[in-house]
Amino acid sequence: MRSVASSVAKGTGQAKSWSGFLPFALAAGLGLGAFQFFSRLPPLWIPLLCALLAAVLAWRWRRWSLPAVAALAFAWGVWQAEQRLRVYWPAQRTEPVSLVGEIVSPPQPLGREIHFLVAPYWLMDAGRKRPFPVRIDLHGHLPEEPQSGQVWQFQAHLEPASALPASPFGDAARQRFWANIRATGSIQYAQRLDDPPWSLLRQIEAWRQSVAAASNAILPRAEAGFVQALSVGMGGQIPATVWAAFRDTGTAHLLVISGSHVAVVAGLAFWLTQWLWRRVPWLVNRYPALLAASVASIPAAWAYALFAGFALPAERAALMITAAALARCMGRRSEAWSGLALAALWICLENPGAIREISFWLSFGAVAVLVLVAFVDHGQAWWRRLLTTQWAVSIALLPLLAGVFGQLPLVSPLANLLVIPLVELFAVPTALLGALASLLGGDGLARLCFHLVAVGMHGVVILLEALLRLPYATVVTGRPSLWALLAASLGLSLFFLPRAWPGRWLGIVGVLPLLLPAPLSAALEVELLPAGEGTLLFWRQQGHSGIFTANLWRKGEAREAALWLQASTLRHGVTSVESWVRSDSSAPEPLPRVQRQWWPPGARAYPGGPLPPLLCATAGAAPPGGSFLAAGIPQSCVLLLNGPRGPLLAGDLDSTAIAALRQRYGTQLALRSALFVPASLTGAERRQMQSTAPSAILIVAAGSAPALRSWRWLGNRVQEQGAVAKAYWE
């Protein structure tokens, strides 16, 4: 195992190297990265012309070959996007569409329905069959339990993929575009057809689902999720609270099939092959055992990566191990930087949108740090090298984690040090042994292994939760400024220089700007967070923050609202919301951390609420910068923010309550610049509400919008933030 890791990290041999490949890979990455900054596709002939001109200059001056490669990579991104846009689903169809396709993802429960991806063979359009080379996200009821690899005929109402919910921690619309998921739909009718011809990929997918079914039959759903995550790469059954514990301690990579998992499997294959090969003298005389072990590590890495769903970290690790093993077989020096660049280039050419995904940068950033530590820290004992690498990775990824999630898991080095041996050296091999036993009919061994994994991972969760209770385990910083990220990156680059470099320890000072709190803004910012048909508004002004909720009755919408709220508070550096105005008893799930709550007058005890609560009354206390209006009914709160020209936030109101508001506060309402009303209001009630403030913007505060919307008030002016034209991927 250490031989494979060494071959990947430091290289062996004294022959030619691949170092000349690295500049071209970086140039191609710069070209693809520059393409991702365009929300409108430029004409393809422009980057092709630039590449041609650079190639002509490179004929005389070789340095121009790098700009030529960058321009070609840019053109590749444009061409790939154009190919996907040619099959764009233009608009929602009122009538059901008939299609035949293959299920290409493991079906997952979605409430009372089943959710999965389908790759259509054809669909009926205007009475004729036509190919539809995309993936469709379908949900609904089927007459029998579906499995990946089966072929079905569906009748479904289809609409563009933009109708799917957005993600609070990433650009889901862009990710779906590059994953070629271009439509979604609800199933009206389904019939299973004959299975497609046998293929290795379909057989692997059948094995994956067999392992998932076996684990579900042996363990409770949540505990089976650990087995599935570590063996076949299915983490959908792990509870959100467990994911949060791993995320907040910087150990979430252990719940997905990461590169280290693949390296463990490849290392086991390497060690076992080498041990067996040396037991046969005539094989050793014909081929060196080290060569045979290097060759054996390649199929082992790819087999496990495919068995685990071929996620980005697994694909990256398989590519790097392949590059290292082939270099050893050819007698070349296996340079880790070239292997890493080859893996990154392959993934980005296959999916140009991967370069914008946080998992891409977390994965390759961690490996780059491991490579750097391997080069600058020679001759250490294995335990010191383990401590050094885990500490270095945890420190180096701080700017990236702060920039994306708005928090720094300071407990991450300690958590990784304690948990990685338990997961990678015990849980992963045990889960794989149990999976193999279940496929071979060894039910007793599979049951024992699955229970051991469940017990071990339960202990890991308890340990992580204990670490999170330590003081300053995580520090909420908010989204740092660009200069703070640049300072941290430059400082850490200096910090990781060789030990002989003078003053390299001063580089840690560059991280300090990440800990500075976000500057306070005098402007009022209100965000409408996606929450289905419910309402969740988040506002902040001069260090004060608050939320307004209504109609979060459905559990799915309540959980979605909680995720968006968590993302917004992290982005703004808010550790605890100061004010919560609850227009009814519904709430995000889990309940947010707040300092004070307001309920409508006459309301009964709300779940998770204080006793006695504050009331939405005109004469009582109100959130900072706000005041309440008496709507005349006990089931709703009406809140005014930011003085006479600020917004109005309202819960459920009927026509009688709206008329009462107009009669009592007509002058105040007429000055409002925006009215946030719930989706439960009828069209007549919305028009009646608009008549109370004719110059105001009427905003239906239902979070069914595909993404977060926000408004900013500075004085008497209001402006919607980020209101730009749709990008090509939308």
Secondary structure, DSSP 4 states (H G I P E B T S, - for coil): -HHHHHHHHT---SS-B-TTHHHHHHHHHHHHHHHTT-SSPPPTHHHHHHHHHHHHHHHH-GGGHHHHHHHHHHHHHHHHHHHHHTT---S--SS-EEEEEEE-S--EEETTEEEEEEEEEEEEETTEEE---SEEEEEE--SS---TT-EEEEEEEEEEGGGSPPBTTB-HHHHHHHTTEEEEEEEEEEEE-PPPPP-HHHHHHHHHHHHHHHHHHHS-HHHHHHHHHHHT---TTS-HHHHHHHHHTT-GGGGS--HHHHHHHHHHHHHHHHHHHTT-HHHHHHS-HHHHHHHHHHHHHHHHHHHTT--HHHHHHHHHHHHHHHHHHTT-B--HHHHHHHHHHHHHHH-GGGGG-HHHHHHHHHHHHHHHHHHHS-S--HHHHHHHHHHHHHHHTHHHHHHHHSEE-TTHHHHHHHHHHHIIIIIHHHHHHHHHHHHTT-HHHHHHHHHHHHHHHHHHHHHHHHHHTSTTSSEE--S--HHHHHHHHHHHHHHTS-TTSTTGGGGGGGGGGGGSPPPP-SSEEEEE---TTSEEEEEEETTEEEEEEE---SHHHHHHHHHHHHHHHHHTT-SSEEEEEESSS---SSPPPEEEEEE-TT--PPTT--SSPEE--TTS--STTEEEE--SSTT--EEEESGGGSEEEE----HHHHHHHHHHHHHHHHT-SEEEE-TTS-HHHHHHHHHHSTTSEEEE--TTSSS-EEEEEETTEEEEET--PPPTT-
